[in-house]
Amino acid sequence: MGRKIFMNGKFVDEQQAKVSVFDHCLLYGDGVFEGIRLYQGCVFRLNDHIERLYSSAKYIMLKIPMTPKAMIEAVCETVRRNGLRDGYIRLVVTRGVGPLGLAPWQCKNPTVFIIADKITLYPAEFYEKGLSIVTVPTRRNHVESVNPRVKSCNYLNNILAKIEASIAGALEALMLDHNGFVNECTGDNVFLVKKGVLITPPIYLGALRGITREVVMEIAREERIEVREQPFTRFDVFDADELFLTGTAAEVIPVVNVDKRPIGTGKPGAITKRLIRQFRARTATDGVMVYQ
C-alpha cells in the first residue's frame, strides 16, 4: 500500500495522484504552498500555516476553493489516512488547468493536493556539530519583484542559490539582497547572536515570515533574551558570537562556519543550544492534535 494523497476533495493512491500538464503551476510556477511538520500526532502551528497559505493566495489573487476550516481538516485526515505520527506535510494550491499563455483568469478550477510523508533535511550530526555554509552570488528576489513573503511554487531563485552552494561544497547558502544586506538562506531564516542579543533580518527586506522563526523569537523573549529585527551585513555574520538557521524542515540548526570563517568558537553556542532544547520541547503540544 502506497501513500494516500488528498486531491481536490478525494483521497487517491500516490500512483493516481496526477496533475495535468496544462496546470499553470507546472507551466509557470503559478501556485502557493506550505510545508508543515507533524510531531507525535500534533500538526505543529497548523493554524499559522493555514493563515499564511491563504495570505499568499490572496496576494496573487488565487481563490482557494476550500474554507480554512475545511483545509485544516483535510490536512489532519491526510495524516490519519497515512497512519503517521511524525513527518512532513506538503500542502499545495495551484492555479489549475488553463490554455497556454499566462492569463490566470482562464484557469477556472484551482488544484489542491496534500502529501504527508517523512523528511530529513540535514543529517543528525550537523545538529550537534553545526553547518558550514557559503554566501552565493544569486541575490534574493527584490520585494517589489516577487515578494518572498509569498510562499509561491516558483522557487527558481532559491534553487539557483542551492546549486551554487552545492558547487562550493556546502549544504546551504547565505543569500543577500540587492543592497548587500543578509536576507535568508535558500530554505531557512537566519539568526545571529551578538553579546547575548538575538538578531534576525526584518521581513521588509524580503525574508519569509517563517513560522519556526516566529516560534524561536517567542521562546527567546520568554527566556528573557533580547530580540531585534534589524538589517545586518556579512561583516556582522563573521563577527557574530553564534549563528543558526530556522525552518519548518530544518527546525533550528547551528551554523559554525561561513565562507571558510569560523563563527564564534567554531562550535554551536550556548544560546543556540538553549533555543534548540526549548523549541523541541514544545513541538508535540503547540498545534492541532490529529488523533483524539
Secondary structure, 3 states (H helix, E strand, C coil): CCCEEEECCEEEEHHHCCCCCCEHHHHHCCEEEEEEEEECCEEECHHHHHHHHHHHHHHCCCCCCCCHHHHHHHHHHHHHHCCCCCEEEEEEEECCECCCCCCHHHCCCCEEEEEEECCCCCCCHHHHHCEEEEECCCCCCCCCCCCCCCCECCCHHHHHHHHHHHHCCCCCEEEECCCCCEEEECCCEEEEEECCEEEECCHHHCCCCCHHHHHHHHHHHHCCCCEEECCCCHHHHHCCCEEEEEECCCEEEEEEEECCEECCCCCCCHHHHHHHHHHHHHCCCCEEECCC
